[in-house]
Amino acid sequence: MGRRKKIVQECEKLMDKPEQIRNIAIAAHVDHGKTTLSDNLLAGAGMISDETAGQQLAMDTEEDEQERGITIDAANVSMTHEYEGKNHLINLIDTPGHVDFGGDVTRAMRAVDGALVVVDAVEGAMPQTETVLRQALREGVKPALFINKVDRLISELQEGPQEMQQRLLKVIRDVNDLIRGMTEDMDDVGDWTVSVEEGTVGFGSALYKWGVSMPSMQRTGLDFGDIIDMERNDQRQELHEQTPLSNVVLDMVCEHFPDPLDAQPRRIPRIWRGDDTSDVAEQMRLVDDDGEVVLMVTDIGIDPHAGEIAAGRVFSGTIEKGQELYVSGTAGKNRVQSVGIYMGGEREEVDRVPAGNIAAVTGLRDAIAGSTVSSIEMTPFESIEHISEPVITKSVEAKSMDDLPKLIETLRQVSKEDPTIQITINEDTGEHLISGQGELHLEVITQRIERNQGIPVVTGEPIVVFREQVTGACDTVEGISPNRHNRFYLTVEPLSEDIVEKLRLGEASMDMPELERREALQEAGMDKDTSQNVEHIHGTNILIDDTKGIQHLNETMELVIEGLEEALDDGPLAAEPVQGTLIRLNDARLHEDAIHRGPAQVIPAVREAVHRGLIAARVKLLEPIQNVRIDVPNEHMGAASGEIQGRRGRVDDMYQEGDLMVVEGIAPVDEMIGFSSDIRSATEGRASWNTENAGFQVMADNLQPETIMAIRERKGMKTELPEGVDYF
């Protein structure tokens, strides 16, 4: 294993030279060839053998990834590349493209400074291309473009140089339009559009391992005409030898992506809201390896021997074995047991990892994906914004009762590794609910539990997660405590879309300094007085304290909030979460004796008041919807649009793109279960499609009562609606 040792030593030498480090992610729409490209880069850097690159799928380490041929977990790898006489250390994260795993993409972007966006030359920019670009730019990560599968334009579509050029220019234009649209409000970003002349666009074929860019053509003297000839004459091996893909891409990475010294001053203010005059802020901006240790955990993996491994970006300081570090949101300290870097999919232990690198650390038992780990107590990094919320739920039960403790342990582990999954554990019924981004997401998770943990499980039918939201405002309602000595008076009204959006993205939260929060809410249209009285934010709901000088309210407020949260987590219609609601506490009567205003009195009183208010403000059920895009040959267009319309969906647009028709529309998630097999049979397997979660919308009135009943029955609640709900 001499070669491997040599590479590790190379990496160790470079770790201390931030100007020679590049932290990058590869991101793309599903099936546009990211993982095959990553293999090529590994082979080019001498990490895996050249012959097997592309077949080996070194990055897809899990069996299920190999079987499905898609990347599910973001994989980390480090390699070295010599460019202009200097060796560079490149830390690369291969991210999943499938919409169900968008959470992994967002987390990966937090650790890197550059994103190589891969687009399929035949399909062009797709919905998920737009999503990954948005995730990158929002994190302050600089994009470059690689157009893959150019061989298909030559061999399958038989295009000549002219047509090819036009098609490729269109892809570049589309990507640049997206970048422009997303960066026009960013003052810290110059012109980040990509261009062939500047060398920030590469072309090639990951499958046949060749690639070109403007600088590489100048170096090798090959132009598109030569490439077309060689590709047509089956000289693909020669093409690969003359202009290997890995050189073109790795050169582009070294030349055009920022190093940590350049990137961190720009990225820190975007992802960290702490005091920018503090020492630690300065150390992070300077990538100071003598500073306090600051590590942002972006991924938690499990190693059968070492236990949990936390991978993440070191923004300042140097991580070493034996350090005692704080983990944000938990008490006490964790002791670092080992530190390492990734080589291929494997972890190599090293003595220390300095700032500017991506490290793999064991011993941080309290960390979850998204934690801030540091040598001093500090403001944590902003929570990672997941663009979509869980919309589908399945129940999971262990086949044998003996496996129950192990199953519970595994589920807790799963939610640590993937924060886009929510787990509800019901100790009484032994039924556990997993909520995730889509059918595939949950299928993969449950398969892994069976395969990796050896626990046979039974899963229920997929259940869709609904929400409840008020449609109007209400007059004051009263909640009375069981002992009748405490009364709460409140009103309920809907929040505007803009405010809800801010809350959902975490741009206004209780962790922020009060002034900033007020400004954010006023910017979204909340009036000044209201924004000054925000007492609590729960999900996308806000509690306003409009009371004046009520005795004992201060010490009771914690219980009021607890009652409020309970009421909002289980709405009055079907015990589904409530969203987008503003609750004003206008008045309260409290017993002077603390014994008579304890949790058993206050919580039910507030809960009752909130539920009454919601009903008085005409609370309705919202259902999750998805954007659907189907690409299909002309003759199957009718069948494809029929599939959307037959699912209570609507078709918004149909247009020609290349030789395919594109059908775009929206449909409720509830009706999309089983969509994949139906669309295949309706179009003889000729359709490709993509769905993206598009939030929630109010369900039609005539469907409300029966849906509410069905959910109540499933949850074992009373089957009559609460009184006052007669507005459907």
C-alpha positions in Angstrom: 0.0 0.0 0.0 3.0 2.2 -0.5 1.2 4.5 -3.1 -1.6 5.2 -0.7 0.8 6.1 2.1 2.5 8.5 -0.3 -0.7 10.2 -1.2 -1.6 10.6 2.5 1.8 12.2 3.1 1.2 14.6 0.2 -2.2 15.6 1.6 -0.7 16.2 5.1 1.9 18.5 3.6 -0.7 20.5 1.8 -3.2 20.8 4.7 -1.2 23.7 6.2 -1.3 25.7 2.9 -4.8 27.1 2.6 -3.9 28.9 -0.7 -3.4 25.4 -2.2 -6.6 24.0 -0.9 -9.9 23.8 -2.8 -13.1 22.6 -1.1 -15.7 21.7 -3.7 -19.0 19.9 -4.2 -20.2 18.3 -7.4 -24.0 18.9 -7.8 -26.5 18.2 -10.5 -29.9 16.9 -11.5 -30.4 13.2 -11.0 -28.6 11.0 -13.7 -26.6 13.8 -15.2 -23.4 11.9 -14.4 -21.9 13.4 -11.2 -20.8 10.2 -9.7 -19.1 8.9 -12.9 -17.3 12.2 -13.1 -16.1 11.9 -9.5 -14.7 8.5 -10.3 -12.8 10.0 -13.2 -11.3 12.6 -11.0 -10.2 10.0 -8.4 -8.6 8.0 -11.2 -6.9 11.0 -12.6 -5.5 11.8 -9.2 -4.2 8.2 -8.9 -6.7 7.2 -6.1 -8.4 4.4 -8.0 -7.2 2.5 -11.1 -7.9 4.2 -14.4 -9.5 1.1 -16.1 -12.3 0.7 -13.7 -13.2 4.4 -13.3 -16.9 4.9 -14.2 -17.8 1.3 -13.5 -16.5 1.2 -10.0 -18.7 4.0 -8.6 -16.2 4.4 -5.8 -18.3 7.1 -4.2 -21.5 5.1 -4.0 -20.3 3.0 -1.1 -23.6 1.7 0.1 -25.0 -1.5 -1.6 -28.4 0.2 -2.2 -26.7 3.0 -4.1 -24.9 0.6 -6.4 -28.2 -1.3 -7.0 -30.3 1.8 -7.8 -27.5 3.5 -9.6 -28.1 6.8 -7.8 -26.1 8.6 -5.1 -28.0 8.8 -1.8 -25.4 9.9 0.7 -23.1 12.7 0.0 -19.6 11.1 -0.1 -16.4 12.9 0.9 -13.0 12.4 -0.8 -9.6 14.2 -0.8 -7.1 14.1 -3.7 -4.1 16.0 -4.9 -3.5 17.7 -8.3 -0.6 19.5 -9.7 -1.4 22.7 -11.5 1.1 25.3 -12.8 3.9 23.6 -10.9 2.1 23.6 -7.6 0.4 20.7 -5.9 -3.2 21.3 -4.7 -5.3 19.5 -2.1 -8.8 19.1 -3.4 -11.5 18.0 -1.0 -14.6 17.0 -2.9 -18.1 16.1 -1.9 -20.3 14.2 -4.3 -23.9 15.1 -3.6 -27.1 13.3 -4.5 -29.2 14.7 -7.3 -32.5 13.1 -6.5 -35.0 15.5 -5.1 -35.8 13.3 -2.1 -32.2 13.8 -0.8 -32.1 17.6 -1.1 -31.1 17.9 2.5 -27.7 16.3 1.8 -27.0 18.8 -0.9 -27.7 21.8 1.4 -25.5 20.4 4.1 -22.6 19.7 1.7 -22.7 23.3 0.4 -22.0 24.5 3.9 -18.6 22.7 3.9 -17.3 23.9 0.5 -16.4 27.1 -1.3 -17.0 26.0 -4.9 -19.7 24.0 -6.7 -19.1 22.2 -10.0 -22.6 22.0 -11.5 -22.9 19.2 -13.9 -25.6 19.4 -16.7 -26.4 16.7 -19.3 -25.9 18.1 -22.8 -28.9 16.3 -24.1 -31.4 17.2 -21.3 -30.1 20.7 -20.6 -30.8 22.6 -17.3 -33.5 20.8 -15.3 -35.5 21.7 -12.2 -33.1 20.1 -9.9 -30.2 22.0 -11.6 -31.9 25.1 -10.5 -32.4 23.9 -7.0 -28.8 22.9 -6.5 -27.6 26.2 -7.9 -29.9 28.1 -5.6 -28.6 26.1 -2.6 -25.0 26.9 -3.6 -25.5 30.6 -4.2 -27.5 31.0 -1.0 -24.5 29.6 0.9 -22.1 32.0 -0.9 -20.5 29.1 -2.9 -19.1 29.9 -6.3 -20.3 27.9 -9.3 -18.6 26.5 -12.4 -20.2 24.4 -15.1 -19.4 21.1 -16.7 -21.5 19.9 -19.6 -21.5 16.2 -19.6 -22.5 13.5 -22.1 -21.4 15.5 -25.1 -20.6 12.2 -26.8 -24.4 11.6 -27.1 -24.8 14.8 -29.2 -22.2 13.3 -31.6 -23.1 9.7 -31.7 -26.9 9.6 -30.9 -28.1 12.9 -32.3 -25.5 13.0 -35.1 -25.0 16.8 -34.7 -22.4 18.7 -36.6 -20.2 21.4 -35.1 -22.7 24.2 -35.8 -25.7 22.6 -34.2 -23.6 21.3 -31.3 -22.3 24.7 -30.6 -25.7 26.2 -30.5 -27.0 23.6 -28.2 -24.1 24.0 -25.8 -24.4 27.8 -25.8 -28.1 27.5 -24.9 -27.2 25.4 -21.9 -24.7 28.0 -20.8 -27.2 30.8 -21.4 -29.8 29.0 -19.3 -27.4 28.4 -16.4 -26.2 32.0 -16.5 -29.8 33.3 -16.5 -30.4 31.3 -13.3 -27.2 32.6 -11.7 -28.0 36.2 -12.6 -31.5 36.0 -11.3 -30.2 34.5 -8.0 -27.3 36.8 -7.4 -28.7 40.2 -8.3 -29.6 41.0 -4.7 -26.3 39.8 -3.3 -23.9 42.6 -2.7 -21.0 40.4 -1.7 -20.9 38.6 -5.0 -19.4 40.0 -8.2 -20.3 38.6 -11.6 -20.4 34.8 -11.0 -21.8 33.8 -14.4 -19.8 31.1 -16.2 -18.1 31.6 -19.5 -16.2 29.5 -22.0 -13.6 32.2 -22.7 -12.7 32.5 -19.0 -12.4 28.8 -18.6 -15.3 28.3 -16.1 -17.1 26.0 -18.5 -15.9 22.5 -19.4 -17.4 20.0 -21.8 -16.9 16.3 -22.2 -18.0 12.7 -21.5 -17.5 11.2 -18.1 -18.3 7.8 -19.5 -15.5 7.9 -22.1 -13.2 9.9 -19.8 -12.4 12.9 -22.1 -13.0 16.6 -21.5 -12.2 20.0 -23.0 -12.3 23.6 -22.0 -11.0 26.7 -23.7 -7.6 26.6 -21.8 -7.2 22.9 -22.6 -7.9 23.4 -26.3 -5.2 26.0 -26.4 -2.8 23.5 -24.6 -3.6 20.4 -26.8 -4.5 22.1 -30.1 -7.7 20.0 -30.3 -10.9 21.7 -31.4 -14.5 20.6 -31.6 -14.1 19.4 -35.2 -11.3 17.1 -34.2 -13.3 15.8 -31.3 -16.3 15.0 -33.5 -14.1 13.1 -35.9 -12.3 11.1 -33.2 -15.6 10.3 -31.4 -17.2 9.1 -34.7 -14.1 7.1 -35.7 -14.2 5.3 -32.3 -11.0 6.8 -31.2 -12.3 7.3 -27.7 -9.3 5.9 -26.0 -7.0 8.2 -27.9 -9.3 11.1 -27.1 -9.1 10.2 -23.4 -5.3 10.0 -23.6 -4.9 13.3 -25.4 -7.3 15.3 -23.3 -8.1 13.5 -20.1 -11.3 14.7 -18.4 -9.7 14.7 -14.9 -7.0 17.2 -16.0 -9.5 19.6 -17.6 -11.8 19.6 -14.5 -9.1 19.6 -11.8 -7.2 22.5 -13.6 -10.5 24.4 -13.7 -11.0 23.7 -10.0 -7.5 24.9 -9.1 -7.7 28.0 -11.2 -11.2 29.3 -10.8 -12.5 28.1 -7.4 -11.7 30.2 -4.4 -9.3 28.9 -1.8 -10.4 29.2 1.9 -8.5 32.4 2.4 -10.5 34.1 -0.4 -13.8 32.4 0.5 -14.1 32.5 4.2 -14.2 36.3 4.6 -17.2 36.3 2.2 -18.9 33.1 3.5 -18.7 33.7 7.3 -21.1 36.6 7.4 -23.5 34.6 5.3 -23.6 31.5 7.5 -22.8 32.9 11.0 -24.7 35.6 12.8 -22.3 36.1 15.7 -20.4 39.3 16.7 -18.2 40.2 13.7 -15.8 42.2 15.8 -15.0 39.2 18.1 -11.6 37.4 18.0 -13.2 34.2 16.7 -14.8 36.1 13.8 -11.5 37.4 12.8 -9.8 34.0 13.2 -12.5 32.4 10.9 -12.0 35.1 8.3 -8.3 34.6 8.3 -8.5 30.8 8.3 -6.2 31.1 11.4 -4.9 27.6 12.3 -3.6 28.9 15.7 -7.1 30.3 16.5 -9.9 28.8 18.5 -11.1 25.5 17.0 -14.4 26.0 15.0 -15.8 23.0 13.1 -19.2 23.0 11.4 -20.5 19.4 11.2 -22.2 18.7 7.9 -22.5 14.9 7.9 -22.6 12.1 10.5 -21.6 8.6 9.3 -21.3 5.3 11.0 -18.2 3.2 10.9 -18.6 -0.3 12.2 -15.3 -0.1 14.1 -15.0 3.6 15.1 -18.6 4.3 15.8 -20.0 7.7 14.8 -17.9 9.9 12.5 -18.6 13.6 12.2 -17.4 15.1 9.0 -17.3 18.8 8.5 -15.4 22.0 7.6 -12.8 23.4 10.0 -13.2 27.2 9.8 -10.5 28.1 12.3 -8.0 26.5 14.7 -6.5 23.0 14.4 -8.3 19.8 15.5 -6.2 17.3 17.3 -6.9 14.1 19.2 -7.7 14.5 22.9 -9.2 18.0 22.6 -12.3 18.8 24.7 -14.7 20.6 22.6 -18.2 22.2 23.0 -21.1 21.0 20.8 -23.7 23.7 20.2 -27.0 23.1 21.9 -25.7 20.5 24.4 -24.1 20.7 27.8 -20.6 19.7 28.8 -17.8 18.9 26.4 -17.0 16.0 24.0 -13.5 14.5 23.7 -12.0 14.1 20.2 -10.9 10.4 19.9 -9.4 10.6 16.4 -9.1 13.0 13.4 -8.7 12.0 9.8 -9.2 13.0 6.2 -11.0 11.2 3.5 -9.1 9.3 0.8 -11.6 7.9 -1.7 -14.5 6.7 0.5 -12.1 5.7 3.3 -10.9 7.6 6.3 -7.2 8.0 7.0 -6.2 9.0 10.5 -3.8 11.9 10.8 -2.4 13.7 13.8 -4.1 17.0 13.2 -6.3 18.9 10.7 -5.9 22.7 10.5 -8.4 25.3 9.4 -9.6 25.4 5.8 -9.9 21.6 5.5 -12.6 19.0 5.7 -12.1 16.7 8.6 -13.5 13.4 9.8 -13.7 13.3 13.6 -14.7 10.6 16.1 -15.7 11.1 19.7 -18.2 13.9 19.2 -21.0 11.9 20.5 -23.4 14.8 20.9 -23.0 16.2 17.4 -25.6 15.9 14.8 -25.5 17.1 11.2 -25.6 20.9 11.5 -23.8 21.2 14.9 -21.2 23.8 15.6 -18.2 22.3 17.5 -15.7 24.6 19.1 -13.1 25.1 21.7 -15.0 28.1 23.2 -18.7 28.7 23.7 -19.8 30.7 20.8 -22.8 31.7 18.7 -23.5 28.6 16.5 -23.6 28.7 12.7 -27.0 29.3 11.3 -29.1 26.3 11.2 -28.9 24.7 7.8 -32.0 25.7 5.8 -33.7 22.8 4.3 -35.6 23.9 1.3 -38.4 21.3 1.7 -40.2 19.9 4.8 -41.2 16.3 5.3 -44.5 15.5 3.4 -44.8 11.8 3.6 -44.9 9.4 6.6 -44.7 5.7 7.1 -45.2 3.6 10.2 -42.4 1.2 11.0 -42.8 -1.7 13.5 -40.3 -4.4 14.4 -41.5 -7.8 13.4 -40.5 -9.3 16.7 -40.9 -7.4 20.1 -37.3 -8.4 21.0 -36.0 -6.0 18.3 -37.9 -3.0 19.7 -35.1 -1.4 21.7 -32.7 -1.9 18.9 -35.2 -0.4 16.4 -35.7 2.7 18.6 -31.9 3.2 18.9 -31.6 2.9 15.1 -34.3 5.4 14.4 -32.7 7.9 16.7 -29.5 7.4 14.8 -31.2 7.9 11.5 -32.6 11.2 12.5 -29.2 12.3 13.7 -27.6 11.4 10.3 -30.4 13.0 8.3 -32.2 16.0 9.8 -34.7 16.1 6.9 -36.2 13.0 8.4 -38.6 13.4 11.4 -39.1 10.4 13.7 -42.0 10.2 16.1 -41.7 7.3 18.6 -44.8 6.1 20.3 -43.7 4.0 23.3 -47.3 2.9 24.1 -48.3 1.4 20.7 -44.8 0.4 19.6 -45.6 2.2 16.3 -43.0 4.6 15.1 -43.6 7.1 12.4 -40.9 8.2 9.9 -41.6 11.3 7.9 -39.4 12.2 4.9 -39.2 14.0 1.5 -40.8 11.4 -0.6 -41.6 7.7 -1.2 -38.0 6.8 -2.3 -36.5 8.6 0.7 -38.5 6.5 3.1 -38.0 3.3 1.1 -34.3 3.7 1.2 -34.2 4.4 5.0 -36.4 1.4 5.9 -34.3 -0.9 3.6 -31.1 0.3 5.3 -32.6 -0.5 8.8 -33.2 -4.0 7.6 -29.9 -4.5 5.8 -27.4 -2.7 8.1 -29.0 -3.5 11.5 -30.5 -6.8 10.6 -33.9 -5.8 12.1 -36.9 -7.2 10.2 -39.5 -4.5 10.0 -43.1 -4.1 8.8 -43.9 -0.8 7.2 -47.4 0.6 6.8 -48.8 2.3 3.7 -47.4 5.8 3.0 -49.4 8.5 4.9 -49.3 12.1 3.7 -48.6 14.9 6.3 -51.2 17.6 6.3 -51.1 21.0 7.9 -53.8 23.2 9.4 -54.1 26.9 8.8 -56.7 29.6 9.6 -58.4 31.4 6.7 -59.6 34.5 8.6 -59.3 36.4 11.9 -61.5 35.9 15.0 -62.8 37.9 18.0 -61.5 37.3 21.5 -61.8 33.8 22.8 -61.4 32.6 26.4 -59.6 29.6 27.8 -60.4 28.6 31.4 -58.2 26.4 33.6 -59.7 23.2 35.1 -59.9 24.8 38.6 -61.6 27.9 37.0 -59.1 30.3 38.7 -57.1 31.2 35.6 -58.4 32.7 32.4 -56.6 33.5 29.1 -58.0 35.8 26.4 -56.6 35.7 22.9 -57.3 36.3 19.2 -56.0 34.5 16.2 -55.3 35.7 12.6 -53.4 34.5 9.6 -49.8 35.6 8.9 -48.9 36.9 5.4 -47.1 34.7 2.9 -43.9 36.9 3.2 -43.7 36.5 6.9 -44.3 32.8 6.8 -41.5 32.4 4.2 -39.1 34.4 6.4 -39.9 32.1 9.3 -39.6 29.0 7.2 -36.1 30.0 6.0 -35.0 30.9 9.5 -34.5 34.6 8.5 -36.5 35.6 11.5 -36.1 33.5 14.6 -35.9 33.6 18.4 -32.1 32.9 18.3 -31.5 36.3 16.7 -30.8 39.6 18.5 -34.2 41.2 19.1 -33.5 44.2 16.9 -32.5 42.1 13.9 -35.7 40.0 14.3 -37.9 43.1 14.5 -36.3 44.5 11.3 -36.7 41.2 9.5 -40.4 40.9 10.4 -41.1 44.6 9.6 -39.4 44.1 6.2 -41.8 41.3 5.5 -44.7 43.6 6.3 -45.4 43.2 10.0 -46.4 46.5 11.7 -44.0 48.0 14.2 -46.0 47.5 17.4 -46.6 43.9 16.7 -43.0 43.1 15.9 -41.9 44.6 19.3 -44.1 42.2 21.2 -43.0 38.9 19.7 -42.9 36.5 22.7 -42.3 33.2 20.9 -42.0 31.6 17.5 -43.0 28.0 17.0 -42.5 26.7 13.5 -44.2 29.3 11.3 -46.5 30.6 14.1 -45.9 33.6 16.2 -47.1 34.4 19.7 -47.6 38.1 20.5 -47.8 39.3 24.1 -50.2 42.3 24.0 -50.9 42.3 27.7 -50.1 45.2 30.0 -48.8 44.8 33.6 -50.4 41.5 34.6 -49.1 40.1 37.8 -47.3 36.8 37.8 -47.5 36.6 34.0 -43.7 36.6 33.6 -43.2 33.4 35.6 -46.3 31.8 34.0 -45.2 32.6 30.4 -43.1 29.4 30.1 -46.2 27.3 30.7 -48.3 29.5 28.4 -45.7 28.7 25.6 -45.8 25.0 26.4 -49.7 25.0 26.1 -49.4 27.0 22.9 -46.9 24.6 21.3 -49.0 21.6 22.3 -52.1 23.2 20.7 -50.2 24.0 17.5 -48.5 20.7 17.1 -51.9 19.0 17.2 -54.4 21.2 15.4 -58.1 21.0 16.3 -59.3 19.4 13.1 -57.1 16.4 12.8 -54.2 16.8 15.2 -51.9 17.9 12.3 -49.4 20.7 12.7 -50.7 24.3 12.5 -48.8 26.8 10.3 -48.8 30.5 9.4 -50.8 31.7 12.4 -50.4 34.8 14.6 -51.8 34.5 18.1 -52.2 37.5 20.3 -52.5 37.1 24.0 -54.6 40.1 25.0 -55.4 39.5 28.6 -55.1 37.0 31.4 -56.5 36.5 34.9 -54.1 34.5 37.2 -54.5 33.1 40.7 -52.1 34.8 43.0 -51.1 31.5 44.6 -48.4 29.8 42.5 -49.8 26.4 43.5 -53.1 27.1 41.7 -51.5 28.2 38.5 -49.2 25.3 37.8 -48.7 23.2 34.6 -51.9 21.2 35.2 -53.9 24.4 35.1 -52.2 26.7 32.7 -51.4 24.3 29.9 -54.9 23.0 29.3 -56.4 26.5 29.6 -54.0 27.9 26.9 -54.5 24.8 24.7 -58.2 25.1 24.8 -58.1 28.8 24.1 -55.8 28.4 21.1 -58.0 25.6 19.6 -61.1 27.7 20.1 -59.5 30.6 18.4 -58.3 28.5 15.5 -61.9 27.2 15.0 -63.4 30.7 15.3 -60.9 31.9 12.6 -62.1 29.0 10.3 -59.1 26.7 10.4 -58.8 24.4 7.4 -56.8 21.5 6.3 -53.9 22.1 3.9 -52.4 19.4 1.8 -48.9 19.1 0.4 -48.6 19.6 -3.3 -45.8 18.8 -5.8 -44.6 20.4 -9.0 -44.6 17.8 -11.7 -42.7 17.9 -14.9 -42.9 15.1 -17.5 -40.8 14.9 -20.6 -42.4 12.6 -23.1 -42.5 11.9 -26.9 -45.4 13.7 -28.8 -47.6 10.6 -29.2 -47.8 10.0 -25.4 -48.5 13.6 -24.4 -52.2 13.1 -23.9 -51.6 10.1 -21.6 -49.0 12.0 -19.6 -51.3 15.1 -19.0 -54.1 12.7 -18.3 -52.0 11.2 -15.4 -51.7 14.6 -13.8 -55.4 15.6 -14.3 -56.6 12.2 -13.1 -54.9 12.9 -9.8 -56.8 16.1 -8.9 -53.9 17.9 -10.5 -53.8 20.7 -13.1 -51.6 21.1 -16.1 -50.1 24.6 -16.3 -48.0 24.4 -19.4 -47.1 22.2 -22.4 -44.3 23.0 -24.8 -41.9 21.5 -27.2 -38.2 21.1 -26.2 -35.9 19.4 -28.7 -37.8 16.3 -29.8 -39.8 15.9 -26.6 -43.0 17.5 -25.2 -42.7 18.9 -21.7 -45.8 18.8 -19.6 -45.7 20.9 -16.4 -48.3 21.0 -13.6 -49.0 20.5 -10.0 -50.7 17.7 -8.1 -51.4 16.8 -4.4 -48.7 14.5 -2.9 -51.5 12.3 -1.6 -52.5 11.5 -5.2 -48.9 11.0 -6.4 -48.4 7.8 -4.4 -47.8 5.1 -7.0 -47.3 7.6 -9.8 -44.1 6.1 -11.1 -45.7 2.7 -12.1 -48.8 4.4 -13.6 -46.9 6.9 -15.7 -44.6 4.1 -17.0 -47.5 2.0 -18.1 -49.4 5.0 -19.6 -46.5 6.0 -21.8 -45.0 2.6 -22.5 -42.0 3.6 -20.3 -41.1 6.5 -22.6 -41.6 9.3 -20.1 -39.0 10.8 -17.7 -40.4 12.9 -14.9 -39.4 14.9 -11.9 -41.4 16.0 -8.9 -40.5 18.7 -6.4 -42.3 19.6 -3.2 -44.1 22.9 -3.6 -45.4 23.6 -0.2 -49.0 23.3 1.0 -52.4 24.6 -0.3 -55.9 24.6 1.1 -57.8 21.5 0.2 -61.2 21.9 -1.5 -64.0 22.3 1.0 -66.0 19.3 -0.3 -63.0 17.0 0.5 -62.3 18.5 3.9 -64.8 16.6 6.1 -64.1 13.1 4.8 -60.3 13.7 4.9 -60.4 15.0 8.4 -62.5 12.0 9.5 -60.2 9.5 7.9 -57.2 11.0 9.7 -59.0 11.2 13.0 -60.0 7.5 12.6 -56.4 6.5 11.8 -55.2 8.4 14.9 -57.8 6.8 17.1 -59.5 10.2 17.9 -63.2 10.9 18.4 -64.9 10.8 15.1 -67.2 13.8 15.6 -65.7 17.2 14.6 -65.0 19.7 17.4 -68.0 22.0 17.9 -68.0 25.2 15.8 -66.6 23.5 12.7 -69.6 23.8 10.4 -68.1 26.1 7.8 -67.2 23.5 5.2 
